[in-house]
Amino acid sequence: MTTTQRRSPVQGMRRGVLVAGVIGTVLITVAGAIARGGDGALSALAGALLAFVVMLLGLLAISAVVAGDPGASMAGAGLVFMGQLIILVAAIALLRQQPSLDGPVIAAAAIVEVVLIQVGQLRGYVRARHAIDPQAGRA
């Protein structure tokens, strides 16, 4: 009986985050420019880039979670995501205090970017066909 190597989903997740993040940042910035002009574009870019960086850093933490105990991977992923959201909300609160930036546009851009990145990350995870507990089916 041969054992199959456990393939990490992180590469697919990374690809999904990068593609969704770059495309989302461009589209969100254009939408900000159309909706609110130059200040809207700058605010949308700030919110989208902030979310992109925070979510990308969270992917590094996910790499450590996936490399650990398979039974704790879902709980660890949830903790990473909650940490990302806390950091993101705190950073948005700081950016909203800048007089040259439009706070609601920053927040909306960050929310849309997070959703797009989560979709890209989930698609990468599903495409990797990663078993949460590869030993579960064996007796």
Phi, psi and omega in degrees: 000131179258150177257142178270145177288138178282118182268130181282139179277357189296323180296317177294321178295319180298316179298315179298319179294316181295314181295309180296322181293315181291311180296316179298317180299317180295311182295320180293321178296318177296317179297320177297322179293320179292318185285318188227014178077207184296317178295324177293321178295316179295318179294317179296320178297318179298314180294317181293316179294321177301311179296319180299313181294315180297317181290325178293319176295325176296329178295328175297320177293324178297326178301318178291322180295314182293328180286344182273206182297124180300328180292336182258004187293320181291320177295318178296320178296321177296319178295319178299314181296318178297319177299319178298316181295321178297314179298318181295316179296318179297318180292321178296320178299322177289319180293328181296340181280349179286126184293335183275355181249148180266109186304310180298326178292319177301312182296315180296318180297319180295319180296312180297318180297318179298317180297315179299317181293321178296321177296315178297320180293318179295317177299318178296322179294313181295320180293335179283344180051054184275123176280131180292317178227092186294343181273353188296325185275356184264140178241000000 
